[in-house]
Amino acid sequence: MNERGFAILSFLEQVRAERLRRAADPALAARVLAVKAYQQARFEHSYADLLAHPRYATAARFFLNDLYGPADFTHRDDQFARIVPALVRLFSDEVVTTVAAVAELHALSERLDSAMASVYDASITTDQAYASAWRAVGRQADRNRQIALVLAVGHALDHFTGKPLLRRSVLLMRGPAQLAGLGALHAFIVEGFETFRAMRGATEFLGTVAQRESELAARLFAGGTVLASAEGLAGAA
């Protein structure tokens, strides 16, 4: 297995370590869920227009469910770890590079969520608690890296839509993947392919994500709240 494969396994181990840390501290685990739930509500608010757009709704929902939601991806990650040696051996460098970006994004997001949860004050409003935790954690370089990874994964998936042979080979892996117990991982990969293929070009979508995420990070680091107005996010944990 090459260096990139070992990097993927390292990222997955970082995710596992965060899960074990939370399992040993139920209070921290509860705050992590609160942070994730708020982030999901924030995404739904920030991208309400894209979630309702006939061209971009599916891609926005994919980003929401797989990057910002509080879902437990333990089963998928376990499958992911088992397939890494074969993934590195069978797929092209550009596919493996994209998988490595997904794994790095996953690990970085989990570490940041744990850091946020460690200083999250549930006694104040969720908007204030989230903004305060964001500034207490800091790590602006990591936040910028997180945005860059999201965009890198999106641009890669968009690029792959122009490679029908690659898409066909992934679809043909469905049966073998299920027999090997890798159905959840395969479904995730196929959903990413099909989502971006249906969008018929992701330049505008990804440009919108880049602008809004960068503006949000700048506002929070400057002392603002998630929303530019005083309105709070209703329904967040």
One Martini backbone bead per residue (centre of mass of N, CA, C, O) as a GRO file, in nm:
protein
  237
    1MET     BB    1   0.098   0.034   0.021
    2ASN     BB    2   0.077   0.360  -0.002
    3GLU     BB    3   0.094   0.671   0.134
    4ARG     BB    4  -0.208   0.741   0.089
    5GLY     BB    5  -0.323   0.495   0.234
    6PHE     BB    6  -0.203   0.560   0.514
    7ALA     BB    7  -0.346   0.831   0.542
    8ILE     BB    8  -0.633   0.727   0.545
    9LEU     BB    9  -0.600   0.548   0.796
   10SER     BB   10  -0.523   0.784   0.983
   11PHE     BB   11  -0.789   0.940   0.962
   12LEU     BB   12  -0.972   0.709   1.066
   13GLU     BB   13  -0.831   0.692   1.343
   14GLN     BB   14  -0.911   0.976   1.434
   15VAL     BB   15  -1.212   0.922   1.436
   16ARG     BB   16  -1.206   0.690   1.638
   17ALA     BB   17  -1.085   0.854   1.873
   18GLU     BB   18  -1.326   1.046   1.904
   19ARG     BB   19  -1.534   0.829   1.971
   20LEU     BB   20  -1.394   0.724   2.227
   21ARG     BB   21  -1.395   0.990   2.381
   22ARG     BB   22  -1.707   1.016   2.388
   23ALA     BB   23  -1.775   0.742   2.519
   24ALA     BB   24  -1.618   0.837   2.794
   25ASP     BB   25  -1.808   1.119   2.750
   26PRO     BB   26  -2.134   1.193   2.754
   27ALA     BB   27  -2.130   1.503   2.767
   28LEU     BB   28  -1.963   1.545   2.515
   29ALA     BB   29  -2.146   1.390   2.321
   30ALA     BB   30  -2.390   1.581   2.355
   31ARG     BB   31  -2.244   1.837   2.252
   32VAL     BB   32  -2.176   1.733   1.974
   33LEU     BB   33  -2.469   1.699   1.884
   34ALA     BB   34  -2.537   1.999   1.916
   35VAL     BB   35  -2.337   2.104   1.711
   36LYS     BB   36  -2.438   1.938   1.466
   37ALA     BB   37  -2.731   2.038   1.470
   38TYR     BB   38  -2.662   2.334   1.424
   39GLN     BB   39  -2.511   2.299   1.156
   40GLN     BB   40  -2.756   2.190   1.005
   41ALA     BB   41  -2.938   2.437   1.049
   42ARG     BB   42  -2.748   2.636   0.915
   43PHE     BB   43  -2.745   2.511   0.636
   44GLU     BB   44  -3.050   2.528   0.581
   45HIS     BB   45  -3.044   2.837   0.591
   46SER     BB   46  -2.803   2.918   0.395
   47TYR     BB   47  -2.940   2.686   0.167
   48ALA     BB   48  -3.246   2.720   0.094
   49ASP     BB   49  -3.226   2.783  -0.211
   50LEU     BB   50  -3.079   2.517  -0.298
   51LEU     BB   51  -3.285   2.314  -0.164
   52ALA     BB   52  -3.515   2.444  -0.379
   53HIS     BB   53  -3.353   2.372  -0.626
   54PRO     BB   54  -3.380   2.177  -0.907
   55ARG     BB   55  -3.060   2.152  -0.956
   56TYR     BB   56  -2.931   2.169  -0.632
   57ALA     BB   57  -3.077   2.000  -0.410
   58THR     BB   58  -2.922   1.727  -0.407
   59ALA     BB   59  -2.642   1.842  -0.341
   60ALA     BB   60  -2.720   1.989  -0.082
   61ARG     BB   61  -2.819   1.730   0.063
   62PHE     BB   62  -2.552   1.581   0.053
   63PHE     BB   63  -2.394   1.785   0.221
   64LEU     BB   64  -2.576   1.780   0.469
   65ASN     BB   65  -2.571   1.465   0.536
   66ASP     BB   66  -2.233   1.419   0.496
   67LEU     BB   67  -2.117   1.701   0.655
   68TYR     BB   68  -2.356   1.827   0.878
   69GLY     BB   69  -2.465   1.592   1.009
   70PRO     BB   70  -2.546   1.366   1.298
   71ALA     BB   71  -2.464   1.116   1.179
   72ASP     BB   72  -2.364   0.776   1.192
   73PHE     BB   73  -2.045   0.651   1.031
   74THR     BB   74  -1.919   0.387   1.142
   75HIS     BB   75  -1.987   0.167   0.934
   76ARG     BB   76  -1.860   0.306   0.688
   77ASP     BB   77  -1.572   0.340   0.807
   78ASP     BB   78  -1.512   0.041   0.849
   79GLN     BB   79  -1.529  -0.026   0.552
   80PHE     BB   80  -1.321   0.171   0.450
   81ALA     BB   81  -1.074   0.048   0.600
   82ARG     BB   82  -1.090  -0.236   0.455
   83ILE     BB   83  -1.058  -0.111   0.143
   84VAL     BB   84  -0.797   0.052   0.103
   85PRO     BB   85  -0.593  -0.143  -0.031
   86ALA     BB   86  -0.776  -0.192  -0.281
   87LEU     BB   87  -0.816   0.098  -0.367
   88VAL     BB   88  -0.515   0.161  -0.428
   89ARG     BB   89  -0.480  -0.078  -0.637
   90LEU     BB   90  -0.743  -0.022  -0.844
   91PHE     BB   91  -0.724   0.284  -0.849
   92SER     BB   92  -0.674   0.583  -0.932
   93ASP     BB   93  -0.511   0.857  -0.821
   94GLU     BB   94  -0.756   1.055  -0.829
   95VAL     BB   95  -0.943   0.884  -0.654
   96VAL     BB   96  -0.759   0.853  -0.407
   97THR     BB   97  -0.731   1.155  -0.354
   98THR     BB   98  -1.032   1.197  -0.292
   99VAL     BB   99  -1.052   1.001  -0.058
  100ALA     BB  100  -0.843   1.148   0.115
  101ALA     BB  101  -1.008   1.410   0.139
  102VAL     BB  102  -1.250   1.285   0.282
  103ALA     BB  103  -1.092   1.176   0.527
  104GLU     BB  104  -0.973   1.447   0.619
  105LEU     BB  105  -1.240   1.595   0.657
  106HIS     BB  106  -1.359   1.405   0.867
  107ALA     BB  107  -1.135   1.436   1.081
  108LEU     BB  108  -1.139   1.744   1.110
  109SER     BB  109  -1.439   1.775   1.187
  110GLU     BB  110  -1.428   1.600   1.443
  111ARG     BB  111  -1.216   1.765   1.595
  112LEU     BB  112  -1.372   2.034   1.592
  113ASP     BB  113  -1.627   1.933   1.735
  114SER     BB  114  -1.486   1.856   1.999
  115ALA     BB  115  -1.370   2.135   2.060
  116MET     BB  116  -1.640   2.280   2.070
  117ALA     BB  117  -1.775   2.100   2.292
  118SER     BB  118  -1.566   2.168   2.524
  119VAL     BB  119  -1.687   2.497   2.509
  120TYR     BB  120  -1.985   2.454   2.528
  121ASP     BB  121  -2.271   2.667   2.616
  122ALA     BB  122  -2.595   2.563   2.712
  123SER     BB  123  -2.700   2.833   2.879
  124ILE     BB  124  -2.716   2.955   2.603
  125THR     BB  125  -2.768   3.037   2.313
  126THR     BB  126  -2.689   2.880   2.028
  127ASP     BB  127  -2.567   3.118   1.878
  128GLN     BB  128  -2.372   3.204   2.106
  129ALA     BB  129  -2.237   2.932   2.162
  130TYR     BB  130  -2.115   2.886   1.884
  131ALA     BB  131  -1.954   3.149   1.849
  132SER     BB  132  -1.788   3.121   2.109
  133ALA     BB  133  -1.658   2.845   2.042
  134TRP     BB  134  -1.518   2.924   1.784
  135ARG     BB  135  -1.327   3.139   1.916
  136ALA     BB  136  -1.201   2.955   2.133
  137VAL     BB  137  -1.071   2.760   1.927
  138GLY     BB  138  -1.016   2.866   1.642
  139ARG     BB  139  -0.828   2.757   1.393
  140GLN     BB  140  -0.818   2.898   1.103
  141ALA     BB  141  -0.657   2.702   0.925
  142ASP     BB  142  -0.858   2.466   0.961
  143ARG     BB  143  -1.104   2.608   0.843
  144ASN     BB  144  -0.982   2.656   0.564
  145ARG     BB  145  -0.927   2.358   0.507
  146GLN     BB  146  -1.218   2.261   0.520
  147ILE     BB  147  -1.317   2.422   0.278
  148ALA     BB  148  -1.111   2.315   0.071
  149LEU     BB  149  -1.203   2.018   0.089
  150VAL     BB  150  -1.492   2.049   0.000
  151LEU     BB  151  -1.417   2.165  -0.280
  152ALA     BB  152  -1.235   1.936  -0.379
  153VAL     BB  153  -1.450   1.717  -0.380
  154GLY     BB  154  -1.650   1.859  -0.566
  155HIS     BB  155  -1.459   1.894  -0.813
  156ALA     BB  156  -1.401   1.595  -0.850
  157LEU     BB  157  -1.689   1.495  -0.900
  158ASP     BB  158  -1.731   1.676  -1.145
  159HIS     BB  159  -1.498   1.556  -1.313
  160PHE     BB  160  -1.607   1.254  -1.318
  161THR     BB  161  -1.861   1.305  -1.505
  162GLY     BB  162  -1.651   1.296  -1.767
  163LYS     BB  163  -1.622   0.964  -1.681
  164PRO     BB  164  -1.798   0.697  -1.778
  165LEU     BB  165  -1.609   0.454  -1.709
  166LEU     BB  166  -1.589   0.511  -1.409
  167ARG     BB  167  -1.886   0.494  -1.342
  168ARG     BB  168  -1.934   0.205  -1.445
  169SER     BB  169  -1.733   0.063  -1.253
  170VAL     BB  170  -1.879   0.144  -0.992
  171LEU     BB  171  -2.154   0.015  -1.052
  172LEU     BB  172  -2.032  -0.284  -1.088
  173MET     BB  173  -1.952  -0.301  -0.766
  174ARG     BB  174  -2.208  -0.365  -0.606
  175GLY     BB  175  -2.209  -0.670  -0.563
  176PRO     BB  176  -1.921  -0.713  -0.443
  177ALA     BB  177  -1.961  -0.509  -0.211
  178GLN     BB  178  -2.191  -0.658  -0.067
  179LEU     BB  179  -2.040  -0.931  -0.028
  180ALA     BB  180  -1.804  -0.765   0.142
  181GLY     BB  181  -1.956  -0.544   0.327
  182LEU     BB  182  -1.965  -0.251   0.128
  183GLY     BB  183  -2.242  -0.103   0.079
  184ALA     BB  184  -2.223   0.178   0.219
  185LEU     BB  185  -1.978   0.284   0.065
  186HIS     BB  186  -2.086   0.250  -0.221
  187ALA     BB  187  -2.336   0.432  -0.188
  188PHE     BB  188  -2.178   0.691  -0.135
  189ILE     BB  189  -2.024   0.703  -0.403
  190VAL     BB  190  -2.267   0.695  -0.595
  191GLU     BB  191  -2.409   0.947  -0.490
  192GLY     BB  192  -2.188   1.143  -0.570
  193PHE     BB  193  -2.189   1.090  -0.870
  194GLU     BB  194  -2.498   1.134  -0.932
  195THR     BB  195  -2.532   1.416  -0.820
  196PHE     BB  196  -2.324   1.560  -1.016
  197ARG     BB  197  -2.439   1.461  -1.282
  198ALA     BB  198  -2.728   1.594  -1.249
  199MET     BB  199  -2.623   1.900  -1.240
  200ARG     BB  200  -2.455   1.991  -1.488
  201GLY     BB  201  -2.264   2.148  -1.318
  202ALA     BB  202  -2.070   2.303  -1.028
  203THR     BB  203  -1.967   2.597  -1.026
  204GLU     BB  204  -2.193   2.761  -0.888
  205PHE     BB  205  -2.231   2.590  -0.636
  206LEU     BB  206  -1.931   2.604  -0.531
  207GLY     BB  207  -1.915   2.912  -0.525
  208THR     BB  208  -2.132   2.949  -0.309
  209VAL     BB  209  -1.997   2.786  -0.087
  210ALA     BB  210  -1.735   2.947  -0.070
  211GLN     BB  211  -1.859   3.222   0.001
  212ARG     BB  212  -2.034   3.146   0.255
  213GLU     BB  213  -1.814   3.006   0.429
  214SER     BB  214  -1.613   3.242   0.434
  215GLU     BB  215  -1.805   3.454   0.554
  216LEU     BB  216  -1.869   3.305   0.814
  217ALA     BB  217  -1.584   3.281   0.930
  218ALA     BB  218  -1.522   3.585   0.934
  219ARG     BB  219  -1.757   3.668   1.120
  220LEU     BB  220  -1.683   3.497   1.367
  221PHE     BB  221  -1.386   3.605   1.405
  222ALA     BB  222  -1.508   3.914   1.431
  223GLY     BB  223  -1.775   3.862   1.646
  224GLY     BB  224  -2.003   3.726   1.529
  225THR     BB  225  -2.266   3.557   1.398
  226VAL     BB  226  -2.412   3.342   1.195
  227LEU     BB  227  -2.604   3.571   1.162
  228ALA     BB  228  -2.628   3.894   1.052
  229SER     BB  229  -2.861   3.894   1.220
  230ALA     BB  230  -3.061   3.854   1.518
  231GLU     BB  231  -3.155   3.603   1.417
  232GLY     BB  232  -3.235   3.285   1.494
  233LEU     BB  233  -3.208   2.934   1.510
  234ALA     BB  234  -3.457   2.740   1.474
  235GLY     BB  235  -3.435   2.409   1.621
  236ALA     BB  236  -3.187   2.397   1.762
  237ALA     BB  237  -2.995   2.241   2.014
   0.00000   0.00000   0.00000
